């Protein structure tokens, strides 16, 4: 397998949010030594610089990567530039669904007005699932149930949603946490329009290919989510490597990290998600 560019998911591949997975750092170093260009592509609500800082704090050497592209970074750029027709038509007033425990997301420099009343909103901006942003810039902790009630009102008003993190759940030290993609999926079921700013949409893979100047045929995406990482790679026309020890570990009956999944179980799960990896490994180790 001769590829020039590696597009790497972080949570569930490189680390679990608290510490690197065994062998992940040495694998990156070995790939770097072969001249591989590596980009972290992450459905993270946060800016790319925050992702690199997070990796650094976990013991990863930032110089191993060409850079990072996050769904949060793409969201920020598209809202700031507004050179895309869909974003150019978007108003400036938004209902902001964000984080509280995990730290609120700054909207500085975007020229947006955060509102609490659905009647005043032009769109929903979904960065998190724990809180509602206030006009002051603070965040008010809000239950998922209450956020879903607001979605109902927004769907009735026919205002769109921009989702800055399309993940449904994420792995945090072996526990699963609900992510903004779950809200976006609910909103679509209510008849709402959603702009998905990360995986599995091709938008993030195209940005990664542009960053390294490599074509789809010379790229591979590595991830632990069939719906996001593998389906996204399929849509972008690039090869993919499915890591079974991440968010699908329980579904695949895996008890310990590095345990090899039964191939027929992987095939069944791939069919369920209509996402087909080129390669399968228990962990990102080489």
Phi, psi and omega per residue, in radians:
X1 nan 1.945 -3.108
X2 -1.928 1.805 3.110
X3 -2.205 2.583 -3.130
X4 -1.663 -0.563 -3.051
X5 -2.123 2.332 3.109
X6 -2.029 2.106 3.107
X7 -1.813 1.906 -2.939
X8 -1.863 2.199 2.950
X9 -1.227 2.675 3.133
X10 -1.753 -1.075 -3.140
X11 -1.132 2.215 3.112
X12 1.561 -0.163 3.098
X13 -2.111 -1.012 -3.122
X14 -1.563 -0.659 -3.106
X15 -2.702 2.988 -3.139
X16 -1.894 0.329 -3.126
X17 1.662 -0.403 -3.105
X18 -2.024 -0.620 -3.132
X19 -2.696 2.739 3.119
X20 -1.151 2.624 3.021
X21 -1.288 2.617 3.127
X22 -0.956 2.244 3.076
X23 1.485 -0.168 -3.067
X24 -1.113 -0.780 -3.091
X25 -1.159 -0.772 -3.134
X26 -1.163 -0.557 3.100
X27 -1.140 -0.739 3.096
X28 -1.073 -0.730 -3.129
X29 -1.117 -0.716 3.124
X30 -1.129 -0.738 3.129
X31 -1.122 -0.725 3.128
X32 -1.053 -0.648 -3.141
X33 -1.172 -0.368 3.102
X34 -1.502 -0.076 -3.128
X35 1.584 0.182 -3.140
X36 -1.148 2.458 3.051
X37 -1.675 2.108 -3.057
X38 -2.014 2.299 3.105
X39 -2.201 2.298 3.033
X40 -1.436 2.119 3.030
X41 -2.047 2.098 -2.953
X42 -2.364 2.371 2.943
X43 -1.385 1.299 3.091
X44 -2.070 2.412 3.136
X45 -1.187 -0.288 -3.001
X46 -1.559 2.888 -3.128
X47 -1.197 2.792 -3.096
X48 -1.039 -0.677 -3.119
X49 -1.090 -0.623 3.119
X50 -1.143 -0.679 3.128
X51 -1.114 -0.763 3.120
X52 -1.125 -0.697 3.107
X53 -1.101 -0.711 3.136
X54 -1.085 -0.799 3.132
X55 -1.086 -0.714 3.126
X56 -1.076 -0.747 -3.128
X57 -1.150 -0.399 3.127
X58 -1.585 -0.002 3.078
X59 1.807 0.105 3.108
X60 -1.511 2.507 3.120
X61 -1.519 1.957 -3.093
X62 -1.020 -0.438 -3.102
X63 -1.215 -0.218 3.100
X64 -1.249 -0.360 -3.067
X65 -1.844 2.514 2.990
X66 -1.149 -0.609 3.138
X67 2.955 -2.933 3.108
X68 -2.335 2.536 3.009
X69 -2.210 2.127 3.108
X70 -1.998 2.749 3.074
X71 -1.096 -0.559 3.095
X72 -1.164 -0.681 3.104
X73 -1.136 -0.791 3.123
X74 -1.073 -0.733 3.119
X75 -1.037 -0.832 -3.137
X76 -1.031 -0.830 -3.104
X77 -1.114 -0.771 -3.115
X78 -1.177 -0.654 3.115
X79 -1.246 -0.550 -3.128
X80 -1.340 -0.840 -3.056
X81 -1.325 -0.735 -3.107
X82 0.891 0.643 3.100
X83 -1.650 -0.005 3.043
X84 -1.642 2.378 -3.032
X85 -0.962 -0.728 -3.103
X86 -1.121 -0.767 -3.128
X87 -1.286 -0.555 3.125
X88 -1.087 -0.559 -3.108
X89 -1.463 -0.150 -3.077
X90 -1.324 2.433 3.105
X91 -1.242 -2.989 -3.068
X92 -1.924 -0.168 -3.111
X93 -1.713 2.241 -3.100
X94 -2.401 2.629 2.893
X95 -1.467 2.191 -3.065
X96 -1.932 1.926 3.067
X97 -1.633 2.134 -2.954
X98 -2.459 -2.873 3.128
X99 -1.814 2.731 2.977
X100 -2.088 -1.119 3.127
X101 -1.039 -0.656 -3.066
X102 -1.470 -0.040 -3.140
X103 1.667 2.150 -3.096
X104 -1.135 2.802 -3.112
X105 -1.799 2.263 -3.135
X106 -1.361 2.399 3.085
X107 -1.875 0.302 -3.085
X108 -1.015 2.374 3.082
X109 1.495 0.020 -3.096
X110 -1.729 -0.167 3.134
X111 1.143 0.553 -3.130
X112 -1.742 2.625 3.042
X113 -1.957 2.003 3.104
X114 -1.400 2.256 3.129
X115 -2.142 2.724 3.130
X116 -1.740 -0.397 -3.061
X117 -1.666 2.158 -3.122
X118 -0.989 -0.599 -3.135
X119 -1.021 -0.508 -3.089
X120 -1.637 -0.083 -3.008
X121 -1.556 2.473 3.041
X122 -1.645 -0.490 3.135
X123 -2.824 2.940 3.049
X124 -1.824 2.365 3.032
X125 -1.996 1.984 -3.063
X126 -1.850 1.828 3.060
X127 -1.788 -0.480 -3.046
X128 -2.641 -3.099 -3.058
X129 -2.265 0.314 -3.051
X130 -1.985 -0.314 -2.968
X131 -2.710 2.885 3.003
X132 -1.923 2.302 3.091
X133 -1.239 2.536 3.112
X134 -1.888 2.755 3.128
X135 -0.968 -0.467 -3.126
X136 -1.278 -0.254 -3.076
X137 1.761 -0.194 3.087
X138 -1.348 2.969 3.111
X139 -2.164 2.352 -3.133
X140 -1.843 1.985 3.138
X141 -0.900 2.293 -3.043
X142 -2.440 2.405 -3.122
X143 -1.267 2.733 3.085
X144 -0.998 -0.689 -3.129
X145 -1.041 -0.775 -3.137
X146 -1.221 -0.625 3.087
X147 -1.113 -0.662 3.141
X148 -1.177 -0.574 3.084
X149 -1.117 -0.710 3.119
X150 -1.121 -0.669 3.097
X151 -1.014 -0.707 3.130
X152 -1.057 -0.756 3.125
X153 -1.152 -0.701 -3.137
X154 -1.182 -0.669 3.117
X155 -1.118 -0.705 3.135
X156 -1.128 -0.576 -3.138
X157 -1.459 -0.116 3.118
X158 1.078 0.740 3.034
X159 -1.784 2.540 -3.062
X160 -1.418 2.952 3.081
X161 -2.138 2.406 2.964
X162 -1.876 2.085 -3.103
X163 -1.848 2.026 -3.051
X164 -1.472 -0.103 3.039
X165 -2.575 1.730 -3.075
X166 -1.290 -0.047 3.122
X167 -1.076 2.539 3.065
X168 -1.484 -0.799 3.106
X169 -2.473 2.847 3.028
X170 -2.373 2.756 3.113
X171 -1.564 2.171 3.045
X172 -2.255 1.819 -3.111
X173 0.842 0.914 3.073
X174 1.316 -0.071 3.093
X175 -1.801 2.630 3.132
X176 -1.727 2.354 3.140
X177 -2.105 2.436 -3.124
X178 -1.227 2.310 -3.098
X179 -2.027 2.953 -3.032
X180 -1.026 -0.455 3.105
X181 -1.022 -0.504 3.097
X182 -1.134 -0.740 3.093
X183 -1.141 -0.722 -3.115
X184 -1.128 -0.706 3.122
X185 -1.113 -0.732 3.099
X186 -1.077 -0.739 -3.117
X187 -1.110 -0.703 3.092
X188 -1.104 -0.698 3.125
X189 -1.114 -0.485 3.113
X190 -1.446 -0.002 3.131
X191 1.673 0.120 -3.124
X192 -1.396 2.719 3.098
X193 -1.635 2.287 -3.108
X194 -2.128 2.330 2.999
X195 -1.764 1.872 -3.115
X196 -1.488 2.067 -2.999
X197 -1.718 0.175 3.141
X198 -2.561 -2.748 3.130
X199 -1.076 2.439 0.152
X200 -1.549 0.218 3.130
X201 -1.229 2.537 -3.109
X202 -1.100 -0.358 -3.030
X203 -0.885 -0.721 -3.048
X204 -1.365 -0.562 3.113
X205 -1.256 -0.679 3.103
X206 -1.082 -0.715 3.114
X207 -1.112 -0.704 -3.141
X208 -1.149 -0.743 3.125
X209 -1.128 -0.660 3.111
X210 -1.163 -0.634 -3.116
X211 -1.105 -0.674 -3.099
X212 -1.765 -0.131 3.131
X213 1.159 0.701 -3.101
X214 -2.177 2.488 3.127
X215 -1.362 2.878 3.128
X216 -0.990 -0.646 -3.068
X217 -1.177 -0.335 -3.134
X218 -1.879 0.327 -3.072
X219 -2.122 2.719 3.012
X220 -2.469 2.456 3.098
X221 -1.880 2.402 3.140
X222 -2.055 2.223 -3.141
X223 -2.817 2.930 -3.113
X224 -1.897 -0.031 -3.135
X225 -1.927 2.085 3.122
X226 -1.104 -0.774 -3.090
X227 -1.161 -0.735 -3.059
X228 -1.589 -1.057 -3.025
X229 -1.248 -0.878 -3.034
X230 -1.338 -0.781 3.102
X231 -1.082 -0.670 3.115
X232 -1.119 -0.730 3.112
X233 -1.127 -0.718 3.086
X234 -1.009 -0.795 -3.110
X235 -1.139 -0.611 -3.104
X236 -1.464 -0.109 3.108
X237 1.301 0.533 3.111
X238 -2.080 2.759 3.124
X239 -1.151 2.777 -3.135
X240 -2.486 2.646 3.101
X241 -2.166 2.014 -3.103
X242 -1.611 2.130 3.082
X243 -1.666 2.010 -2.995
X244 -1.381 -0.253 -3.050
X245 -1.488 0.173 -3.117
X246 -1.684 -2.184 -3.008
X247 -1.209 -0.313 3.131
X248 -1.656 0.074 -3.050
X249 -0.942 -0.812 -3.112
X250 -1.149 -0.789 3.122
X251 -1.037 -0.571 -3.119
X252 -1.546 0.072 3.085
X253 1.247 0.493 -3.126
X254 -1.603 2.209 -3.113
X255 -1.619 -0.712 -3.076
X256 -2.160 2.683 -3.106
X257 -1.123 2.330 3.141
X258 1.634 -0.140 3.113
X259 -1.177 2.421 -3.090
X260 -1.456 2.264 -3.132
X261 -1.375 2.600 3.068
X262 -1.190 2.210 -3.030
X263 -1.044 -0.675 -3.131
X264 -1.167 -0.567 3.081
X265 -1.155 -0.707 3.109
X266 -1.103 -0.763 -3.125
X267 -1.116 -0.700 3.114
X268 -1.098 -0.777 -3.128
X269 -1.167 -0.693 3.119
X270 -1.074 -0.718 3.111
X271 -1.115 -0.699 -3.136
X272 -1.047 -0.707 -3.110
X273 -1.619 -0.054 -3.100
X274 0.927 0.805 -3.105
X275 -2.386 2.159 -2.957
X276 -2.144 1.860 -3.130
X277 -1.296 2.615 3.061
X278 -1.332 -0.616 -3.094
X279 -2.429 2.728 3.126
X280 -2.320 2.316 3.070
X281 -2.406 2.641 3.103
X282 -1.231 -0.533 -3.098
X283 -2.696 2.856 -3.141
X284 -1.472 1.290 3.120
X285 -2.347 2.583 -3.068
X286 -2.469 nan nan
